[in-house]
Amino acid sequence: MATTLTATYASAAAARNAHDDLIASGYPREKVFSQKDNPEIKVMSPRDTVREAREILDRHDPSKVTETETPD
């Protein structure tokens, strides 16, 4: 099982910064989803790296983060 984390931010700029931070930390681009003017980011993470992904998302002060279990 994998986990999809969805983080909502106050601005699209904060979401872009979180996206860039995830990529710089080694998350594959094909597992990190965002849209240009949408202040939301989704990252698909294996169970063993969910905590790390959550810490990266939290660095950018999201207003909300949800976790959803997804099949691999």
CORVEN-V668896 format. One record per residue. N is the residue number from 1. RES is the residue in one letter. SS is DSSP state (H for helix, E for strand, L for the rest). PSI is psi in degrees with one decimal (none if undefined). OMEGA is omega in degrees with one decimal (999 if undefined). Layout:
n	res	ss	psi	omega
N	RES	SS	PSI	OMEGA
N	RES	SS	PSI	OMEGA
This chain:
n	res	ss	psi	omega
1	M	L	148.0	174.1
2	A	E	170.8	177.6
3	T	E	134.3	172.5
4	T	E	120.6	175.9
5	L	E	130.7	177.8
6	T	E	120.2	-178.6
7	A	E	134.3	177.5
8	T	E	133.1	-176.9
9	Y	L	164.6	179.8
10	A	L	-23.0	-178.5
11	S	L	157.1	175.9
12	A	H	-31.1	179.4
13	A	H	-41.8	178.5
14	A	H	-39.5	177.8
15	A	H	-41.9	177.9
16	R	H	-40.5	178.7
17	N	H	-41.5	177.4
18	A	H	-42.8	177.4
19	H	H	-50.2	-179.2
20	D	H	-37.2	179.3
21	D	H	-42.6	177.8
22	L	H	-45.8	-179.8
23	I	H	-44.1	179.5
24	A	H	-25.8	179.6
25	S	L	-0.6	174.8
26	G	L	2.9	177.1
27	Y	L	133.7	-179.1
28	P	L	138.9	179.7
29	R	H	-33.6	-178.0
30	E	H	-4.3	178.3
31	K	H	1.2	-178.9
32	V	E	122.5	-173.8
33	F	E	132.4	174.5
34	S	E	161.4	176.6
35	Q	L	149.2	-170.8
36	K	L	-52.2	-174.7
37	D	L	17.8	-179.7
38	N	L	125.0	-177.7
39	P	L	38.8	-178.5
40	E	E	145.4	177.4
41	I	E	142.4	176.7
42	K	E	138.5	175.8
43	V	E	130.3	176.0
44	M	E	122.8	-173.4
45	S	E	137.2	170.9
46	P	E	154.1	-177.7
47	R	H	-38.3	-174.3
48	D	H	-8.2	177.9
49	T	H	10.5	180.0
50	V	H	-43.9	-179.2
51	R	H	-44.0	179.4
52	E	H	-44.7	179.3
53	A	H	-41.8	179.5
54	R	H	-41.7	178.7
55	E	H	-40.3	178.4
56	I	H	-46.5	178.8
57	L	H	-41.6	-177.9
58	D	H	-25.0	178.0
59	R	L	-23.6	-174.7
60	H	L	16.6	171.0
61	D	L	61.7	178.4
62	P	L	152.6	175.4
63	S	L	-21.8	-178.3
64	K	E	140.8	173.1
65	V	E	129.0	175.0
66	T	E	151.8	177.7
67	E	E	131.0	-180.0
68	T	E	127.5	176.1
69	E	E	134.4	179.3
70	T	E	149.0	176.9
71	P	L	149.9	179.3
72	D	L	none	999
